[in-house]
Amino acid sequence: MPARIAAARRVRVEARAKLNLGLAVGPRRPDGFHELATVFQSISLADTLEIEPRRSGFSLEVRHEDVSLRGGGKRATLRFVPAGDENLVLRAARRLAARAGRIGGARFRLVKRIPARAGLGGGSADAAAALVGLSALYGLRLRPEARLALALELGADVPFALRGGTALGLGRGERLRRTGLERPFRALIAVPAWRISTPWAFGRIDRRKYGLTAWKAKRRFAQVLGRQRITAERALRLGNDFEDVLESRRSDYLSLRHRLESAGVCGIRMTGSGSAVFGIVSPGSSAYKVAGRFAGKEPLFLVRSSRAGLRLHMLR
């Protein structure tokens, strides 16, 4: 049986980063994963994935582009992004090909702007872009439940990356309830050189004395948020439980938080399990003046909230 013919000469997908406006971690489940309650928000910072058909096999080229306000953003990404088989783009492509049956190959070109391993969901966004882009290239139409299952195999944040916008995430983060922002916002993100391993952070969560009463209260608050249009400021009240288990990096985090606060941002939070830290730029304030007041060498990224996680362009 011949391979499916490509439906386009190439496609381009913009894959947007995310913030966790709030993130509560519950007890470990029997399957080894943790219950989560989080408010996801897509932002304007994005990678770009271009895909061209080829006869067979998948290849990936990665180029890094610095879009930070004052440089240093490339260093925040370069050494953490695998270009080989471990890259989520190639893993997503191979899983989709195995699920969909006989399709041709593809050449992927990834322009990486989202800092890696910083809690901004760049790898998940790239995986989602590969699923959507490769499906569009070959005219594949997966049922929504099949696409969701495939996304979850690649990572807990990939289902949200497919959907984007503003959403409450429960379960591992894959049970999504779409909500909306009462008003858009701007944020300033600082990315330190140090990183936090997500498995390590969950391990520290397990070691702390955790009260089920506190978890249930946070989950109820998150569920209330998920039933209404929200503001970033209200979602930030959920907190981020990973901020409490930083241990040796605690003083570095507090220093970064203090310097962002002194620069003039508010509602400061870590996103994901770290290490990126963000704050909201007040309406009417000059974000560039705020960034200019920031004392430190960390790369800074100015972002806006976004109503979508992916944007697909068919290039003929």
PECOR-V280272 format. One record per residue. N is the residue number from 1. RES is the residue in one small letter. PSI is psi in whole degrees, -180 to 180 (none if undefined). Layout:
N|RES|PSI + N|RES|PSI
This chain:
1|m|125 + 2|p|157 + 3|a|151 + 4|r|140 + 5|i|140 + 6|a|141 + 7|a|-8 + 8|a|159 + 9|r|-37 + 10|r|161 + 11|v|155 + 12|r|135 + 13|v|126 + 14|e|125 + 15|a|109 + 16|r|147 + 17|a|172 + 18|k|158 + 19|l|146 + 20|n|104 + 21|l|-29 + 22|g|149 + 23|l|110 + 24|a|135 + 25|v|124 + 26|g|-167 + 27|p|160 + 28|r|136 + 29|r|167 + 30|p|-27 + 31|d|2 + 32|g|-14 + 33|f|166 + 34|h|148 + 35|e|136 + 36|l|154 + 37|a|114 + 38|t|153 + 39|v|111 + 40|f|146 + 41|q|121 + 42|s|147 + 43|i|170 + 44|s|-23 + 45|l|127 + 46|a|146 + 47|d|163 + 48|t|130 + 49|l|119 + 50|e|140 + 51|i|129 + 52|e|145 + 53|p|150 + 54|r|167 + 55|r|-46 + 56|s|159 + 57|g|164 + 58|f|138 + 59|s|157 + 60|l|129 + 61|e|137 + 62|v|128 + 63|r|139 + 64|h|135 + 65|e|126 + 66|d|115 + 67|v|17 + 68|s|161 + 69|l|-31 + 70|r|27 + 71|g|167 + 72|g|-9 + 73|g|-31 + 74|k|-39 + 75|r|-28 + 76|a|-7 + 77|t|-42 + 78|l|-53 + 79|r|-4 + 80|f|0 + 81|v|113 + 82|p|137 + 83|a|-8 + 84|g|-149 + 85|d|-20 + 86|e|-13 + 87|n|136 + 88|l|-24 + 89|v|-49 + 90|l|-37 + 91|r|-42 + 92|a|-43 + 93|a|-44 + 94|r|-38 + 95|r|-40 + 96|l|-43 + 97|a|-40 + 98|a|-35 + 99|r|-40 + 100|a|-16 + 101|g|-146 + 102|r|105 + 103|i|165 + 104|g|-176 + 105|g|-170 + 106|a|149 + 107|r|121 + 108|f|135 + 109|r|116 + 110|l|123 + 111|v|113 + 112|k|117 + 113|r|-26 + 114|i|124 + 115|p|136 + 116|a|151 + 117|r|42 + 118|a|5 + 119|g|12 + 120|l|0 + 121|g|25 + 122|g|-43 + 123|g|-41 + 124|s|-40 + 125|a|-41 + 126|d|-40 + 127|a|-45 + 128|a|-40 + 129|a|-39 + 130|a|-43 + 131|l|-48 + 132|v|-44 + 133|g|-44 + 134|l|-37 + 135|s|-43 + 136|a|-39 + 137|l|-39 + 138|y|11 + 139|g|33 + 140|l|143 + 141|r|89 + 142|l|145 + 143|r|147 + 144|p|-41 + 145|e|-33 + 146|a|-40 + 147|r|-39 + 148|l|-43 + 149|a|-41 + 150|l|-42 + 151|a|-43 + 152|l|-30 + 153|e|-29 + 154|l|-23 + 155|g|153 + 156|a|-25 + 157|d|-9 + 158|v|-39 + 159|p|-42 + 160|f|-40 + 161|a|-34 + 162|l|-40 + 163|r|-51 + 164|g|-172 + 165|g|-135 + 166|t|129 + 167|a|147 + 168|l|132 + 169|g|126 + 170|l|179 + 171|g|-128 + 172|r|0 + 173|g|-5 + 174|e|-18 + 175|r|101 + 176|l|138 + 177|r|111 + 178|r|131 + 179|t|-155 + 180|g|162 + 181|l|137 + 182|e|-35 + 183|r|147 + 184|p|165 + 185|f|164 + 186|r|150 + 187|a|152 + 188|l|126 + 189|i|130 + 190|a|134 + 191|v|107 + 192|p|166 + 193|a|-29 + 194|w|155 + 195|r|158 + 196|i|127 + 197|s|127 + 198|t|-46 + 199|p|-39 + 200|w|-45 + 201|a|-42 + 202|f|-36 + 203|g|-40 + 204|r|-34 + 205|i|-43 + 206|d|-29 + 207|r|-18 + 208|r|162 + 209|k|108 + 210|y|130 + 211|g|125 + 212|l|-30 + 213|t|-44 + 214|a|-42 + 215|w|-46 + 216|k|-36 + 217|a|-42 + 218|k|-40 + 219|r|-41 + 220|r|-42 + 221|f|-43 + 222|a|-40 + 223|q|-36 + 224|v|-44 + 225|l|-39 + 226|g|-9 + 227|r|11 + 228|q|164 + 229|r|138 + 230|i|167 + 231|t|154 + 232|a|-39 + 233|e|-38 + 234|r|-42 + 235|a|-34 + 236|l|-20 + 237|r|-16 + 238|l|-24 + 239|g|-175 + 240|n|111 + 241|d|-23 + 242|f|-19 + 243|e|-21 + 244|d|-3 + 245|v|30 + 246|l|-22 + 247|e|-113 + 248|s|-19 + 249|r|4 + 250|r|-46 + 251|s|-36 + 252|d|-42 + 253|y|-45 + 254|l|-37 + 255|s|-46 + 256|l|-42 + 257|r|-44 + 258|h|-42 + 259|r|-35 + 260|l|-42 + 261|e|-42 + 262|s|-29 + 263|a|-22 + 264|g|11 + 265|v|163 + 266|c|170 + 267|g|48 + 268|i|134 + 269|r|154 + 270|m|147 + 271|t|140 + 272|g|-143 + 273|s|13 + 274|g|174 + 275|s|2 + 276|a|142 + 277|v|136 + 278|f|162 + 279|g|156 + 280|i|133 + 281|v|123 + 282|s|142 + 283|p|137 + 284|g|-16 + 285|s|150 + 286|s|113 + 287|a|-33 + 288|y|-34 + 289|k|-39 + 290|v|-46 + 291|a|-36 + 292|g|-24 + 293|r|-8 + 294|f|127 + 295|a|107 + 296|g|168 + 297|k|0 + 298|e|140 + 299|p|139 + 300|l|140 + 301|f|126 + 302|l|124 + 303|v|163 + 304|r|152 + 305|s|150 + 306|s|148 + 307|r|-1 + 308|a|155 + 309|g|-32 + 310|l|151 + 311|r|120 + 312|l|134 + 313|h|124 + 314|m|120 + 315|l|113 + 316|r|none
